[in-house]
Amino acid sequence: MAIVACPECKGQVSSAAAACPHCGHPLEPGAAADVPRSPPQRSAAAREETLWEARPSIKSLTLAITSTVMFGVVMTVAMALSFRPALRFIAEISDGLAKTVAQSESSLRLAAVLLVVGVVGARAVKLVWKIIALRSQRYRLSNQRLLLESVVLSKTITEIDLRTVDEIVFQQTPLERLLGLGEIGVISSEPGGRGNRERVRLAGVIDPRAVREKIRTAAYEATGNQLFMRST
């Protein structure tokens, strides 16, 4: 005895039944078709799980911060040491200039101070903008994709499907090596701007070698163990 499909209502009935218990349609031997077996159900889509999440370390701007501070110190010291010698040099040119310098020394000093403040301040503002732009970025790696989110004046999200990862580039300068930082570049086979492949640059990553291996492992699993890439 087998389970067959009613030719009228497609309900499941026994092959020994004289009529369909669902619709009453009479059944003849061999008239009903066997019920096709249901294909095995696929497992539910893998739930997206966050594997790693971070922001760029401000330590990646150590060189820029140090150079800006040193620039401010040098400019201030240079102005303090050269201001009076410069006034004496100008005063020795002629009596008229000497009189003008004597009458306007305080104004000239203020102008020199404002000049130093303006030059150093412009560089400091540029540094602050770099810090804001760096800290506005957020990296997130899941078992499906890599996201780079940036929020400064507007919000920008760059996403790479891990199944399309072609190459992972790891870079470290000598200073970054001392600080335990590095830069990771992820290149995708998906087309990006100007017809080039999509690229994501992760700067200021703490423990970059371990993070690169996380991305590599996640991409390997996302492609069904099809990805080949050197481990470094």
C-alpha positions as CSV (number, residue, x, y, z in Angstrom):
1,M,0.0,0.0,0.0
2,A,1.3,3.4,-0.9
3,I,0.4,7.0,-0.5
4,V,-0.9,8.6,-3.7
5,A,-2.3,11.9,-4.8
6,C,-5.9,12.4,-5.6
7,P,-6.2,13.5,-9.3
8,E,-9.0,15.8,-8.4
9,C,-7.9,17.6,-5.2
10,K,-4.3,16.5,-5.0
11,G,-4.8,15.4,-1.5
12,Q,-2.9,12.4,-0.1
13,V,-4.8,9.2,0.1
14,S,-4.1,5.5,0.4
15,S,-3.7,3.5,-2.9
16,A,-6.2,1.0,-1.4
17,A,-8.9,3.6,-0.9
18,A,-11.9,3.4,-3.2
19,A,-12.6,7.1,-3.0
20,C,-10.7,10.2,-1.9
21,P,-11.6,11.0,1.8
22,H,-11.2,14.7,1.1
23,C,-13.3,15.3,-2.0
24,G,-15.1,12.0,-2.6
25,H,-13.6,11.5,-6.0
26,P,-13.6,7.8,-6.9
27,L,-10.2,6.2,-7.3
28,E,-9.3,3.5,-9.7
29,P,-6.2,1.3,-9.3
30,G,-3.3,3.1,-11.0
31,A,-5.3,6.3,-11.6
32,A,-3.6,8.3,-9.0
33,A,-0.1,9.4,-9.3
34,D,2.5,8.8,-6.6
35,V,3.0,11.7,-4.3
36,P,6.4,13.2,-5.1
37,R,8.6,13.2,-2.2
38,S,9.3,16.6,-0.7
39,P,12.9,17.7,-1.3
40,P,15.0,18.0,1.8
41,Q,14.6,21.4,3.4
42,R,17.5,23.6,3.2
43,S,18.9,24.9,6.4
44,A,17.9,28.4,7.2
45,A,20.2,31.1,6.0
46,A,23.1,31.6,8.2
47,R,22.4,34.3,10.8
48,E,24.7,37.3,10.4
49,E,27.0,37.5,13.4
50,T,29.5,40.2,14.2
51,L,33.0,38.8,14.3
52,W,35.0,42.0,14.9
53,E,34.2,45.7,15.4
54,A,36.5,48.6,16.0
55,R,37.4,52.2,15.3
56,P,40.7,53.5,14.0
57,S,43.2,54.1,16.8
58,I,44.2,57.7,17.3
59,K,47.7,56.5,17.8
60,S,47.9,56.2,14.0
61,L,48.2,60.0,14.0
62,T,51.1,60.1,16.5
63,L,53.5,61.4,13.8
64,A,51.1,64.1,12.7
65,I,50.3,65.2,16.3
66,T,54.0,65.3,17.2
67,S,55.0,67.3,14.2
68,T,52.2,69.8,14.8
69,V,53.3,70.3,18.4
70,M,56.9,70.7,17.4
71,F,55.9,73.1,14.7
72,G,54.1,75.3,17.2
73,V,57.0,75.2,19.6
74,V,59.6,76.1,16.9
75,M,57.4,78.9,15.6
76,T,56.9,80.4,19.0
77,V,60.6,80.2,20.0
78,A,61.7,81.5,16.6
79,M,59.4,84.5,17.0
80,A,60.5,85.2,20.6
81,L,64.2,85.0,19.7
82,S,64.1,86.9,16.4
83,F,61.6,89.7,17.2
84,R,64.0,92.2,18.8
85,P,67.0,91.5,16.5
86,A,64.6,92.0,13.6
87,L,63.5,95.4,15.0
88,R,67.1,96.5,15.6
89,F,68.0,95.5,12.0
90,I,65.1,97.6,10.6
91,A,65.9,100.6,12.9
92,E,69.5,100.7,11.7
93,I,68.4,101.2,8.1
94,S,67.4,104.8,8.7
95,D,66.4,107.3,11.4
96,G,62.9,107.4,10.1
97,L,62.5,103.6,10.4
98,A,64.0,103.7,13.8
99,K,61.4,106.3,15.0
100,T,58.6,104.2,13.4
101,V,59.8,101.1,15.1
102,A,60.1,102.8,18.5
103,Q,56.5,104.2,18.2
104,S,55.0,100.9,16.9
105,E,56.9,98.3,18.8
106,S,53.8,97.0,20.7
107,S,51.7,96.9,17.5
108,L,54.5,95.0,15.7
109,R,54.8,92.6,18.5
110,L,51.0,92.0,18.5
111,A,51.1,91.5,14.7
112,A,54.0,88.9,15.1
113,V,52.1,87.0,17.7
114,L,48.9,87.0,15.6
115,L,50.9,85.7,12.7
116,V,52.3,82.9,14.7
117,V,49.0,82.0,16.2
118,G,47.3,82.1,12.7
119,V,49.9,79.8,11.1
120,V,50.1,77.4,14.0
121,G,46.3,77.5,14.5
122,A,45.7,76.6,10.8
123,R,47.9,73.6,11.2
124,A,46.2,72.6,14.5
125,V,42.8,72.9,12.9
126,K,43.9,70.6,10.1
127,L,45.1,68.1,12.7
128,V,41.8,68.3,14.6
129,W,39.9,67.7,11.4
130,K,42.1,64.6,10.7
131,I,41.3,63.3,14.2
132,I,37.6,63.9,13.7
133,A,37.6,62.2,10.3
134,L,39.6,59.2,11.7
135,R,37.4,58.7,14.8
136,S,34.2,59.0,12.7
137,Q,35.0,55.8,11.0
138,R,33.8,52.4,12.2
139,Y,34.8,49.0,11.0
140,R,32.6,45.9,11.3
141,L,33.3,42.4,10.2
142,S,30.5,39.8,10.1
143,N,30.4,36.3,8.8
144,Q,28.8,37.8,5.6
145,R,30.3,41.2,4.9
146,L,32.8,43.8,5.8
147,L,31.5,47.3,6.5
148,L,33.3,50.7,6.6
149,E,31.1,53.4,8.0
150,S,32.2,57.1,8.0
151,V,30.2,59.9,9.5
152,V,31.7,63.4,9.2
153,L,29.5,65.8,7.2
154,S,27.5,63.0,5.7
155,K,27.2,59.3,6.3
156,T,29.0,56.9,3.9
157,I,28.9,53.2,4.2
158,T,31.1,51.0,2.0
159,E,30.3,47.3,2.0
160,I,32.1,44.3,0.7
161,D,30.5,40.9,0.4
162,L,33.0,38.4,1.8
163,R,32.2,36.0,-1.1
164,T,33.8,38.5,-3.5
165,V,37.1,39.1,-1.6
166,D,40.0,38.7,-4.0
167,E,42.9,40.0,-2.0
168,I,43.8,41.3,1.5
169,V,46.8,43.6,1.8
170,F,48.6,44.1,5.1
171,Q,51.0,47.1,5.6
172,Q,52.9,48.4,8.6
173,T,55.4,51.3,8.8
174,P,58.2,51.1,11.3
175,L,56.4,53.5,13.7
176,E,53.1,51.5,13.3
177,R,55.0,48.3,14.2
178,L,56.3,49.9,17.4
179,L,52.7,51.1,18.2
180,G,51.1,47.7,17.4
181,L,49.1,49.3,14.6
182,G,48.8,48.7,10.8
183,E,46.7,49.2,7.7
184,I,44.6,46.5,6.0
185,G,43.4,46.8,2.4
186,V,40.6,44.5,1.2
187,I,40.1,44.2,-2.6
188,S,36.9,42.8,-4.0
189,S,36.0,41.4,-7.4
190,E,32.9,43.7,-7.4
191,P,33.4,46.7,-9.7
192,G,34.0,50.0,-7.8
193,G,34.4,53.5,-9.0
194,R,35.9,54.3,-12.5
195,G,35.6,50.6,-13.4
196,N,38.1,49.5,-10.8
197,R,37.6,46.8,-8.3
198,E,36.0,47.8,-5.0
199,R,38.6,48.6,-2.3
200,V,38.3,49.2,1.4
201,R,41.2,50.7,3.5
202,L,41.2,50.0,7.2
203,A,43.7,52.4,8.8
204,G,44.9,52.5,12.4
205,V,43.9,48.9,13.1
206,I,45.1,47.5,16.4
207,D,46.8,44.1,16.1
208,P,46.4,44.2,12.3
209,R,47.8,40.7,11.7
210,A,45.2,39.0,13.8
211,V,42.4,41.1,12.2
212,R,43.7,40.2,8.7
213,E,43.4,36.6,9.6
214,K,39.9,37.1,10.9
215,I,38.9,38.6,7.6
216,R,40.7,35.9,5.7
217,T,39.0,33.1,7.7
218,A,35.5,34.7,7.4
219,A,36.0,35.1,3.6
220,Y,37.2,31.5,3.3
221,E,34.1,30.3,5.1
222,A,31.7,32.6,3.2
223,T,33.0,31.2,-0.1
224,G,32.4,27.6,1.0
225,N,36.1,27.0,1.6
226,Q,36.9,28.1,-2.0
227,L,39.2,31.0,-1.2
228,F,43.0,30.7,-1.5
229,M,45.1,33.3,0.0
230,R,48.6,33.4,1.5
231,S,48.7,33.8,5.3
232,T,51.2,36.3,6.5
